[in-house]
Amino acid sequence: MWGLFPLYWPLLEPAGAVEILAHRISWSVLTMVALVFLLRRTAQLRAIFRDRRLLLILGAASVVIGLNWGGFIWGVNNDRVVEVSLGYFINPLVTVLLGVVVLGERLRWPQWAAIGIAGVAVVILTVDYGHPPWVALLLAGSFASYGLAKKKAGAGAVESLTFETIVLTPVALGYLFWLGMAGRDSLSTEGVDHLALLATTGLITAVPLICFGAAAIRVSMTTIGLLQYLAPSIQFVLGLVVFEEEMTTVKWIGFVLVWVALVIFTVEALRHHRRRHLQLAAEASAV
């Protein structure tokens, strides 16, 4: 679903990225509150408001996911779909690095090698762009941080996302009100069809994030990283084929290095998982 997002956000133009983001938040909160009542999870949502620890963690999660949504929309609607895909290609490596820094996890040398190669790739792309690939770095860092926050919180997917959208909604509604008063909103000029498309941002946002939130508390950070290769692959193909974005030789070199890093990381992770599985099986047999 995330891989196909670049096809969706341009449909909401001429609304700007910030206006789309504000609508996305506003319609998402309606969708999520409806789901809370439909699934009878009001007690779980109230529990979040009573837990200071969850308030802090999910409050931080709401900020980083807001940055992620805004960066993604801006990147797609400003012809940077390929750079958007880069952000999600390096996201698994950033996720693992966060596991080391914050959770104290230990990396094996192939994992460090993969992160080092990805770092070289970012430097090469910085030279080609003339500046760091800020969109890619924002998306990778914000979504890795969001995954970490969700894992630390351990709250249910529906109620936690509902809380996050509730936190962001006052700012979003305030911006939309100001935009309307200034006569700069797209709703006043684009009509009912445009409104209908904006309204669907709630479902478009909620469904994949619920899936992600449900996964984040059930599987390891490494597994989450491995599962996220599909979305940027789809985005990268869309950037080249559908949006016809230019790929210079230097960019190809940078992307190839990222892919090499991901291959090293993935193969090593799978081998480690297999070794660990065999070790546990042997210990169980001995007992």
CORSULGI-V449708 format. One record per pair of residues at least 6 apart in sequence whose C-alpha atoms are under 7 Angstrom apart, sorted by the first residue. I is the first residue (numbers start at 0). J is the second residue. Records with the same first field share a line. If there is no record, write none. Layout:
# CORSULGI-V449708
I=J + J
This chain:
# CORSULGI-V449708
0=207
1=230
2=230 + 231 + 233 + 234
3=233 + 234
5=75 + 80 + 234
8=72 + 76
9=76
11=193 + 196 + 197
13=185
14=185
16=69 + 72 + 73
17=69
18=175
20=68 + 69
21=171 + 172 + 175
22=197
23=200 + 201
24=164 + 167 + 168 + 171
25=168 + 171 + 172
26=198 + 200 + 201
27=164 + 200 + 201 + 202 + 204 + 205
28=161 + 164 + 165
30=201 + 202
31=157 + 161
32=161
35=41 + 157 + 158
40=158
43=158
44=158
47=53 + 54
48=54
53=152
56=148 + 152
57=148 + 152 + 163
58=163 + 166
60=145 + 148 + 163
61=163 + 164 + 166 + 167
63=141 + 144 + 145
64=141 + 142 + 145
66=141
67=137 + 138 + 141 + 142
70=134 + 137 + 138
71=83 + 138
74=80 + 83 + 134
80=234 + 235 + 238
81=234 + 235 + 238
82=134 + 135
83=134 + 135
84=231 + 234 + 235
85=135 + 231
86=135 + 136 + 138 + 139
87=138 + 139 + 231
88=228 + 231
89=139
90=139 + 140 + 143
91=224 + 225
92=114
93=139 + 140 + 143
94=143 + 220 + 224
95=220 + 221
98=104
99=105
109=263 + 264 + 267
110=264
113=260 + 261 + 263 + 264
114=260
116=256 + 257 + 260
117=256 + 257 + 260
120=253 + 254 + 256 + 257
121=253
123=253
124=132 + 250 + 253
125=131 + 132
127=249 + 250
146=215
149=212 + 215
150=215 + 216
153=216
155=213
156=209 + 212 + 213
157=209
178=184
186=194
225=265
238=244
